Amino acid sequence: VPAHVWRINLDPPEEAQHNLSFSATDRWWDQTDLTKLILASNKLQSLSEDVQLLPALTVLDVHDNQLTSLPSALGQLENLQKLDVSHNKLQSLPEELLQLPRLRSLLLQHNELSHLPEGLGQLLSLEELDVSNNHLTAIPASFALLINLVRLNLACNQLKDLPADLSAMKSLRQLDCTKNYLETVPSKLATMASLEQLYLRKNKLRSLPEFPSCKLLKELHAGENQIEILNAENLKHLNSLSVLELRDNKIKSVPEEITLLQKLERLDLANNDISRLPYTLGNLPHLKFLALEGNPLRTIRRDLLEKGTQELLKYLRSKIQDDGPGPNEEPPVTAMTLPSQARVNMHAITSLKLLEYSEKQAAEIPQEMFDAVGDNPVATVNFSKNQLREVPPRIVELKDSVCDVNLGFNKISSISLELCRLHKLTHLDLRNNILTSLPKEMEALTRLQIINLAFNRFKEFPSVLYHLPALETILLSSNQVGSIDPVQLKGMDRLGTLDLQNNDLLHVPPELGNCENLRALLLEGNPFRTPRAAVLAKGTAAVLEYLRSRIPS
């Protein structure tokens, strides 16, 4: 920054020196001090401590530069109301920043901050705070003191939980926590009476909080989580809600109480596990947009979905009048289901070599299913979308023929030895369970080519996978894997696809670049700093080349 900028309040301008006939009313530099300084989108690497020579500043905007630190003299700008230091390379903030009594807007997004000053709550006048797209793992408890804050953006960080004290922010209207690692939301947060917009997308939530006091909440965005159940309690207090976005979750049913949301205008339930809807949904008076694609709906034809919201609502209203069992009154399928109800599909077994018992919410697979197989060779097993807590033991009876097993969307916490005996297995789908490890005995699956372990609870890369020579595809996204062994991966000659998106990788080992057989390496959504997003966006070949260039010579 040129030195005369800092001294603009002190030194007469050049024009005054050339023309001495200025009258008192023309001498503008004597009449006012500089109040706004905008230095955005330059290549500044530092700011001078001389910024203190501009005590009347109300706005300082230095966004989109290359600043790695801020001068402590900022603390002397006691009239400053807006400070924008976003899109820089800041790794920390000076404590003096906390001395700005009139600061109303503090924009820190897109920096490299791993922590915030503990005393940030001293900025009592703050109305807007944006710390999105940093590397934050925690929020200072003093945030609770920011009682005038209206907008808080915490998106795209590495937060695993939120302090319950945030509920003290009585003025907060907009809270954005998109793309973090939140598994729960503190129940006290639901007492924030002023909250109007809440963004919880792309986290690891398994359920929605209840909102007893959020009477003004207008928008709730919670898509791309792992929410399985939508309870009446989650909904019944949200009288003002106009937007409810829950796409890309695992929701299985929609409660009748959704019709209490009389102001609802947009409802997005796409890509869930919903098999039936309450027909009374058609009675919501203001609903303009209803997204249901990507659900296994039994009662609504696909062509009807494609006709748009109004036709769909008209259809739902027409069904309210129909007699017969309501949408939620079909008898549940359980382990006690009688053979006649289990509906064994002999045609599928004999002609398609398929044994299917999926989307039944069953805790066990009826024995009649296995009895029906007899001597028929079964190649494919689909037991997905149930409530299984273990691999059905009788699956071992199919070991001489089965090559494709789907146990996705269950509640399986460990893999049984019976599964490890299916020596002809080539495809194994275990996504959306609660697995934390795989047994060493899986080494026996020497023909396994594709394994899907997405949306489980792995904290470590399952080491047995390194010893499966035929593996071509490993899908391990949306777990909590913290590291990988590039040397062992290089030994997997056939591995072409490795999906590690949305895990906890803090470091990508450069040696991974030696795995030249990889055609698809997916790493987005991890907390590592390098390779940067711009490199990832160029594709696998560019990422591998970048990693190789980082290997110490």
C-alpha positions in Angstrom: 0.0 0.0 0.0 1.5 3.3 -1.0 2.7 5.3 2.2 0.6 8.4 1.3 -2.6 6.3 1.6 -1.9 5.8 5.3 -1.0 9.5 5.7 -4.0 10.9 3.8 -5.5 12.5 6.9 -2.1 14.1 7.8 -0.5 15.4 4.6 -2.1 18.0 2.3 -2.6 16.5 -1.2 -0.3 17.4 -4.1 -2.8 19.7 -5.7 -2.7 22.0 -2.6 1.0 22.5 -3.0 0.6 23.5 -6.7 -2.3 25.9 -6.1 -2.1 28.0 -3.0 -5.4 29.9 -3.7 -7.7 27.3 -2.2 -10.3 29.0 0.0 -11.2 27.4 3.4 -14.4 25.9 2.0 -12.4 24.2 -0.8 -9.8 22.6 1.5 -11.7 19.2 1.6 -8.7 17.5 3.2 -9.0 19.6 6.3 -12.8 19.0 6.7 -13.1 15.2 7.0 -11.0 12.2 7.8 -11.0 9.0 5.6 -13.9 6.7 6.7 -13.7 3.9 4.0 -10.7 2.2 2.7 -11.1 -0.6 0.0 -8.0 -2.4 -1.0 -9.7 -5.6 -2.2 -8.4 -7.9 -5.0 -4.8 -6.9 -5.1 -1.7 -8.9 -4.2 -1.0 -7.5 -0.7 1.1 -9.8 1.5 1.0 -7.5 4.6 -0.7 -4.4 6.0 1.4 -1.7 7.7 1.0 -0.8 11.4 0.4 2.7 9.9 -3.2 1.8 9.6 -3.5 3.4 13.0 -3.1 6.8 11.3 -6.7 6.3 10.0 -8.7 6.4 13.3 -11.9 7.5 11.6 -12.2 4.3 9.4 -15.6 2.7 9.6 -15.0 0.2 6.7 -11.8 -1.6 5.9 -12.0 -4.1 3.0 -8.9 -6.1 2.1 -10.6 -9.3 0.8 -9.0 -11.3 -1.9 -5.3 -10.6 -1.2 -2.4 -12.7 0.0 -2.3 -11.6 3.7 -0.9 -14.2 6.1 -1.3 -11.9 9.2 -3.0 -8.7 10.3 -1.3 -5.8 12.1 -2.0 -5.4 15.8 -2.6 -1.7 15.2 -6.1 -2.7 13.9 -7.1 -2.7 17.5 -6.8 1.1 17.6 -9.5 1.7 14.9 -12.2 2.2 17.5 -14.7 3.5 14.9 -14.4 0.4 12.7 -17.8 -1.1 11.9 -17.0 -3.5 9.1 -13.8 -5.5 8.5 -13.6 -7.8 5.5 -10.4 -9.9 5.4 -12.0 -12.9 3.6 -10.2 -14.8 0.8 -6.6 -14.4 2.2 -4.2 -16.8 3.9 -4.7 -15.9 7.5 -3.7 -18.6 10.0 -4.5 -16.6 13.1 -6.0 -13.3 14.3 -4.3 -10.7 16.5 -5.8 -10.4 20.0 -6.0 -6.6 19.5 -8.9 -7.3 17.1 -11.1 -8.0 20.1 -10.8 -4.3 21.2 -13.1 -2.9 18.4 -16.2 -1.8 20.4 -18.3 -0.8 17.3 -17.5 -3.7 15.0 -20.7 -5.0 13.5 -19.5 -7.1 10.5 -16.5 -9.4 10.6 -15.8 -11.5 7.4 -13.1 -14.1 7.8 -14.3 -16.7 5.2 -11.8 -18.6 3.0 -8.7 -18.3 5.1 -6.6 -21.0 6.8 -7.8 -20.4 10.4 -7.5 -23.5 12.6 -8.8 -21.7 15.7 -10.4 -18.4 16.8 -9.4 -16.2 19.7 -11.1 -17.3 22.9 -12.2 -13.8 23.6 -14.1 -13.3 20.4 -17.3 -12.9 22.5 -16.0 -9.4 23.6 -17.1 -8.0 20.2 -20.5 -7.3 21.7 -21.7 -5.1 18.8 -21.2 -7.9 16.2 -24.2 -8.6 14.0 -22.6 -10.6 11.2 -19.8 -13.2 11.5 -18.6 -15.4 8.7 -15.8 -17.9 9.4 -16.8 -20.4 6.7 -14.2 -22.3 4.6 -11.5 -22.5 7.2 -10.0 -25.4 9.2 -11.9 -24.8 12.5 -12.4 -27.8 14.8 -14.0 -25.9 17.7 -16.0 -22.8 18.5 -14.9 -20.6 21.5 -17.4 -20.8 24.4 -17.4 -17.0 24.5 -19.6 -17.0 21.3 -22.5 -17.1 23.8 -21.8 -13.5 24.6 -22.6 -12.3 21.0 -26.2 -11.5 21.9 -26.6 -9.0 19.0 -25.4 -11.5 16.3 -27.9 -11.9 13.5 -26.0 -14.0 11.0 -23.4 -16.7 11.8 -21.7 -18.8 9.0 -19.7 -21.8 10.2 -20.0 -23.8 6.9 -17.1 -25.9 5.4 -15.0 -26.4 8.5 -14.2 -29.5 10.6 -16.6 -29.0 13.5 -17.7 -32.3 15.2 -20.0 -30.6 17.6 -21.6 -27.2 18.4 -21.4 -25.7 21.9 -24.9 -25.7 23.6 -24.2 -22.1 24.7 -24.9 -20.9 21.2 -28.5 -20.9 22.3 -27.8 -17.7 24.2 -27.6 -15.8 20.9 -31.0 -14.4 21.2 -30.9 -12.3 18.0 -29.6 -14.9 15.7 -31.7 -15.3 12.6 -29.4 -17.3 10.2 -27.1 -20.1 11.2 -25.2 -22.0 8.5 -23.3 -25.2 9.6 -23.2 -26.8 6.1 -20.4 -29.3 5.4 -18.9 -30.1 8.8 -18.8 -33.4 10.7 -21.7 -32.8 13.1 -23.3 -36.0 14.4 -25.8 -34.3 16.7 -27.2 -30.8 17.3 -27.5 -29.7 20.9 -31.1 -29.8 22.0 -30.6 -26.3 23.6 -30.1 -24.9 20.1 -33.8 -25.5 19.5 -34.6 -22.8 22.1 -33.3 -20.0 19.8 -36.5 -18.0 19.4 -35.3 -15.7 16.6 -33.9 -18.3 14.3 -35.3 -18.2 10.8 -32.9 -20.1 8.6 -30.9 -23.2 9.7 -28.5 -25.0 7.3 -27.2 -28.4 8.4 -26.5 -30.0 5.0 -23.6 -32.3 4.4 -23.0 -33.4 7.9 -23.2 -36.8 9.7 -26.6 -36.3 11.5 -28.6 -39.4 12.1 -31.6 -37.6 13.4 -33.2 -34.1 13.4 -33.4 -32.2 16.7 -36.7 -31.2 18.1 -37.5 -27.5 17.8 -40.0 -26.6 20.6 -39.2 -22.8 20.6 -38.2 -22.1 17.0 -41.6 -20.6 16.2 -40.1 -18.3 13.6 -38.0 -20.9 11.7 -38.8 -20.5 8.0 -36.1 -22.7 6.4 -34.6 -26.0 7.5 -31.9 -27.5 5.2 -30.7 -30.9 6.3 -29.9 -32.8 3.1 -27.0 -35.1 2.6 -26.9 -36.5 6.1 -27.6 -40.0 7.5 -31.1 -39.2 8.9 -33.2 -42.4 9.1 -36.3 -41.3 11.1 -38.5 -38.3 10.8 -40.6 -38.0 14.0 -43.7 -36.1 14.7 -41.8 -34.4 17.5 -39.3 -33.0 15.0 -42.1 -31.2 13.1 -45.1 -30.3 15.2 -43.8 -26.9 16.5 -42.5 -25.6 13.2 -45.6 -23.5 12.5 -43.7 -20.9 10.3 -41.7 -23.4 8.2 -41.9 -22.7 4.4 -38.8 -24.7 3.2 -38.0 -28.3 4.4 -35.0 -29.8 2.6 -34.2 -33.4 3.5 -32.9 -34.9 0.2 -30.1 -37.6 0.1 -30.8 -39.1 3.6 -32.1 -42.5 4.6 -35.6 -41.5 5.7 -38.0 -44.5 5.5 -41.3 -42.9 6.2 -43.1 -39.5 6.5 -45.3 -39.0 9.6 -48.9 -37.8 9.2 -48.0 -34.8 11.3 -46.2 -33.3 8.3 -49.6 -31.8 7.5 -49.3 -29.5 10.6 -46.8 -27.5 8.5 -49.5 -25.4 7.0 -47.1 -22.7 5.6 -44.9 -25.2 3.8 -44.0 -24.1 0.2 -41.1 -26.4 -0.7 -40.6 -30.0 0.5 -37.6 -31.9 -0.9 -37.4 -35.6 0.0 -35.5 -36.8 -3.1 -33.1 -39.8 -2.8 -34.3 -41.3 0.5 -35.8 -44.8 1.3 -39.5 -43.7 1.4 -41.8 -46.4 0.2 -45.1 -44.7 1.0 -46.5 -41.2 1.7 -49.4 -39.9 3.8 -52.1 -39.0 1.3 -53.0 -36.0 3.5 -49.8 -34.3 2.2 -52.1 -33.3 -0.7 -54.0 -31.0 1.6 -51.0 -28.6 2.4 -52.5 -25.3 1.1 -49.3 -23.5 0.0 -47.1 -26.4 -1.2 -45.6 -25.4 -4.6 -42.7 -27.8 -4.9 -42.5 -31.4 -3.9 -39.4 -33.5 -4.8 -39.7 -37.3 -4.4 -37.5 -38.8 -7.1 -35.0 -41.5 -6.1 -37.4 -43.1 -3.5 -38.7 -46.7 -3.7 -42.3 -45.5 -3.7 -44.8 -48.3 -4.1 -48.0 -46.4 -4.4 -47.0 -43.7 -6.9 -46.1 -44.4 -10.5 -42.9 -42.9 -11.9 -44.8 -41.1 -14.8 -46.9 -39.4 -12.2 -43.8 -38.0 -10.4 -42.7 -36.5 -13.7 -45.9 -34.6 -14.2 -44.9 -32.1 -11.5 -46.1 -31.0 -8.0 -49.6 -29.9 -8.7 -50.6 -33.2 -10.5 -49.0 -35.2 -7.7 -50.9 -33.3 -5.0 -54.1 -33.7 -6.9 -53.5 -37.5 -7.0 -52.7 -37.6 -3.2 -56.0 -35.7 -2.5 -58.0 -38.1 -4.6 -56.6 -41.1 -2.6 -57.7 -39.6 0.7 -61.3 -40.5 -0.2 -60.5 -44.1 -1.2 -61.6 -46.9 1.2 -59.3 -49.7 2.2 -56.2 -49.6 4.4 -54.4 -46.2 4.7 -50.9 -45.7 3.5 -49.4 -46.6 6.9 -51.7 -49.6 7.7 -50.1 -52.3 5.7 -49.1 -55.2 8.0 -45.4 -54.8 8.9 -43.1 -57.6 7.7 -41.2 -59.2 10.5 -39.3 -62.4 11.3 -42.7 -63.9 12.4 -44.3 -63.4 8.9 -46.0 -66.6 7.8 -44.8 -68.4 4.6 -47.9 -67.3 2.7 -47.1 -63.6 3.5 -43.4 -63.9 2.8 -44.2 -64.1 -0.9 -41.3 -66.3 -1.9 -40.7 -65.6 -5.6 -39.9 -69.0 -7.1 -39.6 -67.6 -10.6 -36.8 -65.2 -9.5 -35.0 -68.1 -7.8 -35.2 -70.6 -10.6 -35.0 -68.3 -13.7 -33.1 -65.3 -12.5 -31.0 -67.1 -9.9 -32.0 -64.3 -7.5 -32.9 -64.6 -3.8 -34.5 -61.3 -2.9 -36.1 -60.1 0.4 -35.5 -56.3 0.4 -37.3 -53.2 1.6 -39.3 -55.1 4.2 -37.8 -53.5 7.4 -37.4 -57.1 8.7 -35.2 -57.9 11.7 -34.5 -61.4 10.3 -34.8 -63.1 6.9 -37.7 -65.7 7.1 -36.3 -69.3 7.1 -38.8 -70.1 4.3 -36.7 -68.0 1.9 -33.7 -70.3 2.4 -35.9 -73.4 2.4 -37.3 -72.4 -1.0 -33.8 -72.3 -2.6 -33.4 -76.1 -2.4 -30.9 -77.3 -5.0 -31.3 -74.2 -7.2 -28.0 -72.4 -7.7 -28.5 -68.7 -6.6 -26.0 -66.2 -8.0 -27.4 -63.0 -6.5 -28.7 -62.2 -3.0 -30.5 -58.9 -2.1 -31.4 -58.5 1.5 -31.0 -54.6 1.5 -33.1 -52.1 3.2 -34.2 -54.1 6.2 -33.3 -53.9 9.9 -30.8 -56.8 10.0 -28.3 -56.6 12.9 -26.2 -59.5 11.6 -25.5 -61.4 8.4 -28.1 -64.2 8.1 -26.2 -67.3 9.1 -27.8 -69.5 6.5 -26.3 -67.5 3.7 -23.4 -69.9 3.9 -25.7 -72.5 2.3 -25.3 -70.6 -1.0 -21.5 -70.6 -1.0 -21.0 -72.8 -4.1 -23.0 -70.4 -6.4 -23.5 -66.9 -5.0 -21.3 -64.2 -6.4 -23.2 -61.0 -5.7 -24.5 -60.1 -2.2 -26.3 -56.9 -1.2 -26.7 -56.2 2.5 -26.8 -52.4 2.2 -29.1 -50.2 4.4 -29.3 -52.4 7.4 -27.9 -52.2 11.0 -25.1 -54.7 10.7 -22.2 -54.0 13.1 -19.9 -56.9 12.3 -19.2 -59.4 9.5 -19.8 -63.1 10.3 -17.4 -65.9 9.4 -20.3 -67.4 7.3 -19.9 -64.5 4.8 -16.2 -65.1 4.6 -16.9 -68.6 3.3 -18.7 -67.4 0.1 -15.5 -68.1 -1.9 -17.1 -67.2 -5.3 -18.1 -63.7 -4.2 -17.2 -61.0 -6.7 -19.5 -58.1 -5.6 -20.3 -57.2 -2.0 -22.5 -54.2 -1.0 -22.4 -53.3 2.7 -23.1 -49.6 2.5 -25.2 -47.7 5.1 -24.6 -50.1 8.0 -22.8 -49.5 11.3 -19.5 -51.4 10.6 -16.3 -50.3 12.3 -14.0 -53.1 11.1 -13.7 -56.2 8.8 -12.4 -59.6 10.0 -9.1 -61.0 8.9 -11.0 -64.1 7.6 -12.2 -62.0 4.7 -8.9 -62.8 3.1 -10.6 -66.0 1.8 -12.7 -63.9 -0.6 -10.0 -64.1 -3.3 -12.4 -63.4 -6.2 -13.9 -60.2 -4.7 -13.7 -57.4 -7.3 -16.1 -54.7 -5.9 -16.8 -53.8 -2.2 -19.1 -50.9 -1.1 -18.5 -49.8 2.5 -19.8 -46.2 2.1 -21.7 -44.6 5.1 -20.4 -46.9 7.8 -18.3 -46.0 10.9 -14.8 -47.0 9.9 -12.1 -45.0 11.6 -9.3 -46.9 9.9 -8.9 -48.2 6.4 -9.8 -51.9 6.8 -6.4 -53.6 6.5 -7.8 -56.9 5.2 -8.6 -55.1 1.9 -4.9 -54.8 1.2 -4.8 -58.6 1.0 -7.6 -59.1 -1.6 -5.8 -59.5 -4.9 -8.8 -59.3 -7.2 -10.2 -56.0 -5.8 -10.9 -53.5 -8.6 -13.2 -51.0 -6.8 -13.2 -49.9 -3.1 -16.0 -47.5 -2.2 -15.4 -46.1 1.3 -16.9 -42.7 1.3 -18.6 -41.0 4.2 -16.7 -42.8 7.0 -14.1 -41.5 9.4 -11.0 -42.9 7.9 -7.9 -41.0 9.1 -5.1 -42.5 7.0 -4.1 -44.9 4.2 -1.0 -46.9 3.5 0.2 -46.0 0.0 2.8 -48.8 -0.1 0.2 -51.5 0.4 -2.2 -49.8 -2.0 0.5 -49.9 -4.7 0.7 -53.7 -4.3 -3.0 -53.9 -5.3 -2.4 -54.3 -9.1 -6.0 -54.4 -10.2 -7.3 -51.5 -8.1 -8.8 -48.9 -10.5 -11.3 -47.0 -8.3 -10.7 -45.8 -4.8 -13.5 -43.5 -3.3 -12.5 -41.9 0.0 -14.7 -38.8 -0.1 -16.0 -37.3 3.1 -13.6 -39.0 5.5 -11.2 -37.6 8.1 -7.9 -37.6 6.0 -5.7 -34.9 7.4 -2.8 -35.9 5.1 -2.6 -37.4 1.6 0.7 -39.3 1.4 2.7 -38.2 -1.7 3.5 -41.9 -2.3 -0.1 -42.5 -3.3 1.0 -40.9 -6.6 2.8 -44.2 -7.4 -0.5 -46.1 -7.6 -0.6 -45.6 -11.4 -3.3 -48.2 -11.9 -5.8 -45.9 -10.3 -8.3 -44.5 -12.8 -10.6 -42.9 -10.3 -9.3 -41.5 -7.0 -11.9 -39.5 -5.1 -10.8 -37.4 -2.1 -13.2 -34.5 -1.9 -14.7 -33.6 1.5 -11.6 -34.4 3.6 -9.9 -31.9 6.0 -6.4 -32.1 4.4 -4.9 -28.9 3.0 -3.1 -30.3 0.0 -3.8 -31.2 -2.7 -6.0 -28.1 -2.9 -9.5 -28.2 -4.4 -8.2 -26.7 -7.7 -5.9 -29.7 -8.2 -8.6 -32.2 -7.2 -11.0 -30.7 -9.7 -8.5 -31.5 -12.6 -9.1 -35.2 -12.1 -7.3 -38.4 -11.0 -4.3 -38.2 -13.4 -3.5 -34.6 -12.3 -3.8 -35.5 -8.6 -1.5 -38.5 -9.0 1.0 -36.4 -10.9 0.9 -33.7 -8.2 1.4 -36.3 -5.5 4.4 -37.8 -7.3 5.9 -34.3 -7.6 5.8 -34.0 -3.8 7.7 -37.3 -3.0 10.9 -36.4 -1.3 13.8 -37.2 -3.6 
